[in-house]
C-alpha cells in the first residue's frame, strides 16, 4: 500500500535535447546539456537568424502526482461510520487466537472392559 501511495504522489520531469530528429541528451535532475549547435547559429547576423530555423530543440516531459491525498473522516454519515466500525472489529477478530477446548466427556468415565470382545468373537488383526 505504501508503494502505491508513493508512486501516485511522486512527480518527475525529463528534460531532453534534440538535434534534428536525434536525441542528444536527457536529464532527470537538471536541464539537458546542449550539443553546441545553438551557439554557432546565434553568432550570425540578424538577417540570417530570421531566415534560418534552428535545428535544435528542447523538450520537457512532466508527470505530476496527486497532491490531494489528505482523507477527511469528520464528514462521514452514520451508515459509513457503522461500516467502518464493523469492518475494523471484524478485521481485528481475524488475528485473535482461537482457543477451543473439547470438554464434553470430562465428567464421564469410559465404560469398563469386562471381557476381551476380540478374543470372544475371534476377530484378530493380521
C-alpha positions in Angstrom: 0.0 0.0 0.0 2.9 2.3 0.8 4.4 1.6 -2.6 1.1 2.6 -4.4 0.8 5.8 -2.4 4.5 6.7 -3.1 4.2 6.1 -6.9 0.9 8.0 -7.3 2.2 11.1 -5.4 5.6 11.2 -7.0 6.1 13.7 -9.8 9.1 14.0 -12.1 10.4 15.8 -15.2 12.5 14.6 -18.0 14.4 17.2 -20.0 15.5 16.2 -23.5 17.6 18.0 -26.1 17.1 17.1 -29.7 19.4 18.0 -32.6 17.3 17.5 -35.7 15.5 14.2 -35.1 18.1 12.5 -32.9 18.1 12.7 -29.1 21.4 14.2 -28.0 21.0 14.4 -24.2 18.4 13.7 -21.5 18.3 14.5 -17.8 16.0 13.8 -14.9 17.6 16.2 -12.4 18.8 19.3 -14.3 18.5 20.9 -17.7 19.8 18.8 -20.6 23.1 19.9 -22.0 23.2 21.4 -25.4 25.1 19.9 -28.4 26.8 23.2 -29.2 24.8 24.0 -32.4 22.8 26.8 -30.6 25.9 28.9 -30.1 27.0 28.5 -33.7 23.7 29.7 -35.1 23.5 32.7 -32.7 26.8 34.1 -33.9 25.3 35.1 -37.3 23.7 38.4 -38.2 20.0 39.4 -37.7 19.0 38.7 -41.2 20.4 35.1 -41.2 18.8 34.4 -37.8 15.4 35.3 -39.2 15.7 33.2 -42.4 17.2 30.1 -40.8 15.3 28.0 -38.3 17.3 26.3 -35.5 17.7 22.5 -35.9 18.0 22.1 -32.1 15.0 22.0 -29.8 14.4 21.3 -26.1 11.5 19.2 -24.9 10.3 18.6 -21.4 8.1 15.7 -20.3 6.4 16.2 -17.0 4.4 13.7 -15.0 2.7 15.3 -12.0 1.4 13.3 -9.0 -1.6 13.7 -6.8 -1.5 16.4 -4.1 -4.9 15.9 -2.5 -4.4 12.7 -0.5 -5.5 14.0 2.8 -8.6 12.0 3.7 -11.3 13.7 5.8 -13.0 11.4 8.3 -15.0 14.0 10.1 -17.7 14.3 7.4 -18.8 10.6 7.3 -22.5 10.0 7.6 -23.9 7.4 10.1 -24.0 4.4 7.7 -20.4 5.0 6.7 -19.4 5.2 10.4 -21.2 2.0 11.2 -19.5 0.3 8.2 -16.0 1.5 9.3 -16.6 0.4 12.9 -17.9 -3.1 11.9 -15.0 -3.5 9.4 -12.4 -2.7 12.0 -13.9 -5.0 14.6 -14.3 -7.9 12.2 -10.8 -7.4 10.8 -9.3 -7.4 14.3 -11.1 -10.6 15.1 -9.2 -12.4 12.3 -6.0 -12.1 14.3 -7.2 -13.1 17.7 -6.1 -16.5 18.9 -8.8 -19.2 18.9 -9.0 -21.4 21.9 -11.2 -24.5 21.5 -11.5 -26.9 24.4 -13.5 -30.1 24.0 -14.7 -30.8 27.5 -17.9 -32.7 26.7 -16.6 -36.1 28.1 -14.7 -34.7 31.1 -17.4 -35.6 33.6 -18.0 -39.1 32.3 -15.7 -42.1 32.7 -15.3 -44.6 29.9 -17.1 -48.0 30.3 -15.1 -50.7 32.0 -13.8 -53.6 29.8 -15.3 -56.7 31.3 -14.4 -59.2 28.6 -12.0 -59.2 25.7 -14.5 -58.9 22.8 -11.9 -59.6 20.1 -10.9 -62.9 21.6 -14.5 -63.9 22.2 -15.6 -63.2 18.6 -12.2 -64.5 17.3 -11.5 -61.3 15.3 -7.8 -60.7 15.1 -5.8 -58.1 13.3 -3.1 -59.5 11.0 
